[in-house]
């Protein structure tokens, strides 16, 4: 019985859809038929289990201090709890072919399997441009604590066999630490890295880029019965500073002031910067052009994307946003920020059509207007199908195992 074990701190439940990209990846691995079983584990405060969309998910007891304080304090307990959970479930470690952890802190658990079964292939997957999670927690402003966090996670990750990033830029940040990749623009992260020079760099045996793919059976173009005279722009993201929705608001404001009043923006999300955006809209009498929705049920997302003419998310510290390629799979082009993971999908000759500099609302307004007038086709230079991406990844992985 060949088993593929996934350990992740987030995975969808019936009450929360957090971590859909990991769910899509697990389902794609299942569809390949290369493993007898793909099992998901999540650290929690209880031992429990549930099934979500055909995936078995097992919770196991793990202890952490709140706000990422002193990571590693409970490593011995957490490792023992995880191995005990495997034993109780009668999962033989000799059957585990791959142990795949999502985010650097989960390397603890893949390493625990490796200690018992040296033949297992261990993987850690980075989803953020902050690979070692130094931006998390109340003590992130304290250099001494950032060093503890970085050293702990780097020590764990340096033991794994394969480092997977959701974009080249994510891998670059992991390999560059305690610096950052060329062209990084997020001031908070740049400032947090300062002073970390004496932290030992990651020792990576091997790396692989696995973009967050799209299930094309879930996201696809729908036939539009009638063409709306209103140009519809959509944006899905939490309202936090780095998602930068205000840049889109200011860009559309420019268009409206220049006479482009046949335009509407639908925001989906909630968060700390939402009220600032609403206040700006109210102060500039733009209420009729913007609609705020706290959420769209996942079953309705395909319909939402298909209602748009253009998707825009001016985020400037993005590992790889699934929302861009979900929109694209529905036949809706997107505009993003230079240097982000999604920018790696854009052909060099097309970058001036679809990418802006961080915070450049004037350029964004121009790109929106250009597309609104010309409706030229967006063509990505890499596959976005989760099935194709996972097949390529497993081909690489299993060949490495055979070697």
TORLUMVEX-634099 format. One record per residue (C-alpha): residue in one letter; z, y, x. Coordinates in steps of 0.05 Angstrom, whole numbers, plus 32768, in hexadecimal, padded with zeros to 4 digits. Example, Ala and Ser with C-alpha at 12.3 -4.5 7.8 and 13.67 -1.06 7.14 Angstrom:
! TORLUMVEX-634099
A809C7FA680F6S808F7FEB8111
This chain:
! TORLUMVEX-634099
X800080008000X7FE8803F8022X800E807C800CX800180C68015X804380EC8011X804581368000X80848160800AX808181A57FEBX80B481D97FD3X808681EC7F99X805D81C37F68X804D81CE7F1FX807B81B77EE7X807481BB7E9CX809A81FD7E9EX807D821D7EDCX8037821B7EFAX804C822E7F40X8024820B7F76X7FE481F97F51X7FBC81F67F91X7FE881BD7FABX7FE081997F69X7F9481A07F6DX7F9581867FB4X7FBF814A7FA1X7F9181397F67X7F54813F7F95X7F75810F7FC7X7F8280DF7F8EX7F3A80E27F78X7F2180CC7FBCX7F4280887FB3X7F5380857FFDX7F9D807A7FF0X7FC1804A7FC1X7FF280807FADX7FFB80CB7FB7X804480DE7FACX806281237FA9X80A981347FBEX80CE81767FB1X8111818B7FCEX8140819D7F96X818A819E7F83X8184815B7F60X816381177F66X813281137F2DX80E981077F1DX80B0811C7EEFX806681137EE7X8036814C7EE4X7FEC81427ED5X7FEB80FB7EF0X8014810A7F2EX805880EC7F3BX808A811F7F54X80CE810C7F70X8105813E7F7AX813A81327FB0X817B81557FC0X8176818A7FF5X81A581C28009X81918208801EX81B682498024X8197827F7FF7X816582B18011X814F8287804DX819182938071X819C826680ADX8164823380A1X817481F180C2X81BE81F380B0X81B681B78082X817D819380A5X81A4815480B3X81BB814F806AX8175815E804FX8152812C807BX818480F68069X817E8106801FX813281028023X813180BF8046X816580A48016X813980B97FDBX80FE80947FF9X812980568002X814480597FBAX80FC805D7FA1X80EA80207FCCX80B580467FF2X80AB80228033X80A08053806CX80708021808BX8042802C804FX803F8077805BX7FFE808A807DX800380D58076X803F8103806EX80288149805AX805981848056X804881C68036X806582048059X80868200809DX80CD81F18086X80B581AF8068X80A4819480ADX80EB817A80AFX80D98144807DX8096812E809BX80B9812980DEX80EE80FD80BEX80B980CC80A8X809980CD80EDX80DB80BA810DX80DC807B80E3X8091806D80E5X806F80868125X802B80728109X802D80A480D0X800080E280D5X802B812080CAX800F816180B0X802B81A680A2X800281D68078X800A8221807DX7FF98249803EX800C828F8056X7FFB82BE808EX804582BC809DX8045827480B4X808D826F80C9X80AA8294808DX80CB82CE80B2X80BF82FC8076X80EC82D48049X813382E78038X816583208039X8170831B8084X812683238097X8134836880B3X8164834A80E6X814083368126X817483028138X816A82DF80F6X811E82E280FAX812382BF813DX814E8288811FX811C827E80E6X80E0827E8114X80FE82508149X8116821E8114X80D3821980F1X80A9821A8131X80D481E2814FX80C981B78110X807E81C6810CX807181B98156X8081816F8149X804B81638115X800681468123X7FD9817480FCX7FE081BD80E8X7FB881D080ABX7FAB82178096X7F8D82318055X7F618260807FX7F4F826B80C7X7F7982AB80C7X7FB7828280B2X7FAE825280ECX7FA2828D811BX7FE582AD8107X8008826A8112X7FEA82618157X7FF282AA816AX803D82AF8159X806782D28173X802D8301816CX7FF883028135X7FAD82FB812DX7F7F83338140X7F7283628106X7FB3835580E1X7FC2839280B6X800283838090X803583B380AFX8073838E8097X805E834D80B9X8047837180F8X808B839480FDX80B2835480F0X808E83318128X80A283678159X80DA83528187X80CB8308817FX80A8830181C3X80DB82D081DEX80D2829F81A5X80AB826281BEX8065825A81A2X804F82218175X803981E3819AX7FFF81CC816EX7FE08188817CX7FA68193814BX7F9181C48115X7F6481C280D8X7F4F81F780A5X7F5281DF805DX7F428217802DX7F6382177FE9X7F2D81F87FBEX7F1C81FC7F75X7F1881C37F43X7ED281D17F28X7EE181A67EEBX7F1681DA7ED8X7EF2821A7EEDX7EA982217EDCX7E7A82527EB9X7E7B82557E6DX7E40826C7E44X7E4982B47E2EX7E3382BE7DE7X7E2E830A7DECX7E2E833A7E26X7E65836F7E21X7E5283B77E2EX7E9483C07E51X7E9883AC7E9AX7ED4837E7EA0X7EFD83797EE1X7F3583467EE9X7F6E83417F1AX7FA283097F1CX7FDE83117F4BX8027831E7F4DX803683697F50X805183707F97X803E83A27FCDX800E83767FF4X7FE583647FB6X7FD583AE7FB3X7FBE83B57F6BX7FC584017F71X7F8684017F9CX7F5E83E37F62X7F7C84167F32X7F6984517F5EX7F2384357F69X7F17842F7F1EX7F3484747F14X7EFF848F7F42X7EC9846C7F1AX7EE484877ED8X7EE784CE7EF3X7E9E84C67F08X7E8A84B47EC1X7E9084687EC3X7EBA84607E85X7E9C841D7E6FX7ECD83F77E9BX7F0E83D27E8EX7F4083AE7EBBX7F6C83737EA6X7FA883677ED2X7FCD83257ECEX801183207EEFX8055833F7EF5X808283597F2CX80A583937F4DX806883C17F56X804F83B97F0FX807683F57EF4X805C84217F2CX8015840E7F18X8023841B7ECEX8043845F7EDEX800684737F07X7FD784607ECEX800184867E9CX800684C47EC8X7FBA84C57ED0X7FAB84B77E86X7F8784767E95X7FAA84497E63X7F6C84357E3CX7F4B84187E7AX7F8283E77E90X7FA283AC7E6EX7FDF83877E89X7FEC833E7E79X8029831B7E95X800782D77E96X7FCA82AF7E81X7FD882667E72X7FB582397EA4X7F8D82197E6CX7F71825E7E5CX7F6182747EA3X7F19825B7EA2X7F0D82837E63X7F2F82C07E82X7F0382BE7EC1X7EC482B47E97X7ED582F37E6FX7ECE831D7EAFX7E94833E7ED3X7EBA83457F14X7EFB832E7F33X7F20835D7F62X7F6083517F89X7F6C83827FC3X7FA483597FE3X7FAC8364802EX7FD9832B8045X7FB982EF8023X7FB682A9803FX7F818292800FX7F8382A77FC6X7F6B82717F97X7F5D82A67F63X7F2082BF7F88X7EFD827C7F8AX7F13826B7F44X7EEF82A97F2CX7EB382987F57X7EB082517F3AX7EAB82717EF6X7E6F829A7F0CX7E9782DA7F17X7E9182FC7F5CX7ECE831A7F7EX7EE083547FABX7F17834B7FDFX7F338369801FX7F18835F8065X7F3C832F8093X7F5C8305805CX7F5182BA8053X7F1E82C3801BX7EF482F08049X7EE382B38072X7EBA829B8036X7E8E82D98036X7E4C82D9805DX7E49830B8096X7E0E832E8077X7E3383368035X7E768350804DX7E658398803CX7E5983857FF4X7E99835E7FE7X7ECF83748018X7EF583B48022X7F2783CE8055X7F7083CA8042X7F8083FF800EX7F3A841F800FX7F35842F7FC5X7EF8845C7FD0X7ED184237FEEX7EE983F57FB8X7ED184257F83X7E8D84277FA5X7E8883DB7FA8X7E9C83D37F5FX7E6884067F4BX7E3283E77F76X7E3D83A37F57X7E4283C17F11X7DFE83E07F1AX7DD983A97F41X7DFC83677F2FX7DE683467F6FX7DFB82FE7F7AX7E3782EA7FA4X7E2B82AE7FD1X7E64828D7FF7X7E57826E803BX7E8982358034X7E9782017FFEX7ECD82127FCCX7ED081CF7FA7X7F1481AE7FB1X7EF381697FB0X7EC2817B7FE7X7EF8819D8011X7F298163800AX7EF4812F801AX7EE38154805AX7F2C815B806CX7F3B81118061X7EFE80FD8089X7F19812580C3X7F60810C80B9X7F4F80C280B1X7F2180C380EDX7F5A80E08115X7F8880A980FCX7F558074810FX7F5280908156
